[in-house]
Each structure stands twice: as C-alpha cells, then as structure tokens.
Amino acid sequence: MIPAVACVAAIVGAEALLRTGALDRLLNEALFSGSIDGARGMLQVIATTTMTVASLVFSLTLLTLQLASSQFSPRLLRTFLRDPVIQIVMATFLATFVYCLTVLRSLPDASEGPVELPTTAITLAYLLALASVAALVLFINRVVAAIRIDTLMRDVHAETNSVVDRVYPVEAAGSNSTAIVTDFSCNSREDARAPEQQIVTTSSGFIQAIGIERIAKSAEEANALVRLLVRPGDRVIAGGVVAVLSGGSGPDDAVPNRHGGLAQVIESEVQIGFERTMQQDTTFGVRQLTDVAIKALSPGVNDPTTAVHAIGHLTGILCVLVTRVLGPRGVADSQGVLRVQVPWANLSEYLDVACGQVRRYGSGEPVVVAALTDLLVQIDSRVERPRDREVIRCEAQRLFDDAERTIENADDRDSCLAPLRQLLG
C-alpha cells in the first residue's frame, strides 16, 4: 500500500509542479538553472539509477525472505513484509522513478525556440534522488538487522504481548457496560437452551478475528445467547459450524433468520482469511517462536543456542499469560446476563504449543531441557490457581520422562533431572 500510494502521489505532485510557473520565477535563484538538455539528462540519470537500485532492493528483500523462510520459519515472513521501514524505502525509490518519468515526458523541445523550464519540478527530482541515496543506506542497515534471528524473535515477542493485552485485558471493575464471565452457570438464561440454530461458514480458511463486542450487543438486542465454537487461529472449512444461537426475542422468531438479524452479524464479525494473523490469535505468536526452536533443533541446522533463546522468549510470554484469566470465557450484558461464550485457549493448550514439540525434538539436549525446566519453574512461581499448578506438573512430568529416556550421559541426565524433581515435589 505505501509504495503504491507513493507512486500515485509522485505523479500528482509532478503534474502540479509542472504548472507552477509563478512559483518557479519566485524561487528562481534557489532552483535548477541549467538548460533543457541538462535537465533532460539529469532526469534520465536519476530515473535509470533509481530503478537499478530499486531492483537491487527487491533482490535483497527476496533473498532475505528466502533466508528467513528456510532457516527460521515461513510464518515469520509476514512480520518482515509489514516492516514500515522496508515499505518506505521501496516507496521512495518507486516514487522517484515515477516522478522523473512524469516530468521527463513533459519537458518542452529545445528546437522549438525559447522555452520556460519547470525548475521547481526538476529541483524536486534532484531532492528525491538525494532522498533515495539516504533510503538505500537505511535499507542496508535495516536488512542486516532484520535477518538477525534475535531481532525477529524480539518483534514476535513484543507483538504477541500486545495481542495478549487486547485479548486478556487487565481492566478495572465496572470500566465498561459489559463484563467478562468465567462461571457460566450463574449467568446463563433458563430459556437459552432452546431452540437453537447453527451458524455455518461459507468459506474456508483461518479465523483471523471475531468482533465479540458487537456480537454481544446484537445478542442482547435479540435476547439470545451465542456460543462460539471457534476462536482466532482455528482452521474452518466451508459448511462448518462456527456458532450456535439459543433463545430469541419472540415466539415466532425465537431464533433470528440466518440471512438477517443476529446470525448475519455473526457471519460478518467472524473474519476468515487464507493465513493466520496476530489480530486476536495469541497462540500464533507462541507458534512462531516454537517453530524457530524446532527449526534450530533440526539436524540440518543443529543450533540449540537459538532454540534456547526462543524458549526464553516463550517464557516471557507465558509469564504474562498465566497472570490473566485463561480458558473459555463469556461476555455478559449490563444486566449480568450471559450473551456470548468464547472458547479461548487454556494454560494446557498454551503449554502444549510452547513445549510439546520442542520437548519431543530436544529432550536429548541438556541445554534445551534446562531451558524448558526454567520455563516451567518461572510460570509455576506466578500461578495461583491449583488447576494451573497441576497442568504445569503434568508438563514437567512429560519432560522428566523424555529427558530420562533420551539423555545418554549420566551426569548430564542427573543435572537436568534434579530441578525437575524439585518442581514435581
């Protein structure tokens, strides 16, 4: 979007400056003062050079994407492509090229006699060329930083934490008209059991986001209960059920018509795309870091240090998550009546994504086992609910069993298992 807008702005700006003869005369001393042939030559050089450098920029970008995809994880490409600096650099080169072409095609012919040069437009082309040089230096610095795995993991970590804050906000009581509900038994309606209507999706893909607040408001207006069966990150197939409606506002239309009312709101608010995104999908950030760790542990890469760094970032994310209320949740209206149920992930699911595959691939490497043990110890020190401690103990037991079976050296095995024995009690 940014490069496309820059190209359009360059054309519009060029056409506007070509018609500012009065401004040219006013700024005559500071603007371009060469001949028509000199102006044409300079514009040709700038246009040719910027397109050559733009080709280099695109080539380096593709090389970086290929490296990130093959060595780290293909799911990290979206993070790189959305980098605003990369987009601005590309926009600068493309806008300079398009601008110079637009001005060049409008230059008058010197053989026709005395002509008035659009000096403002030509001077701006020179300034854009200088900006392109600065953009090239910025791009090289950015690419060097972007292909560093530590930079990629840091960005994923920060973005995941921001998603966690949106999905599991720390709010003051009574800060809004809706309330988060975790105990459904005391807030559900007696008439919410029947009748029911299933809402099916008409497209396949990943759930990218769900407009829960709007669904809750529409459910309150329809005096109904919406039980969502999917959450952001889930893959759905066309024709699959994504929600179930219960109750209604009247005997003749107890359940809203599928092509209108509440059902239509649900269909519009459940956004489906061909790839997972980080809009509301907290597990996606965990999955990206897990993929980095797994890739680092593969025989072709064999880089346990990177795996340990990835586990460190996972530890930071999970330490934030365990301080929030995880698991299925509901949204109640201002009267305390449950309106929407959402199957958010619980701690067991997060631990399975963060630790499961890493444990299976890396249980024979002592430093990986030590990092996973530290992850479990860190989150265990922050949980307060007994059921969460039990989930952590179960994952610690799996890690203990796998490490005991796969670590060959007795000294390494004993040093890794000692902290796990202490955690298991």
Summary of the structure (lengths in Angstrom):
residues: 425
radius of gyration: 29.4
end to end distance: 55.7
largest distance: 95.8
contacts: 1362
relative contact order: 0.09
helix: 62%
strand: 10%
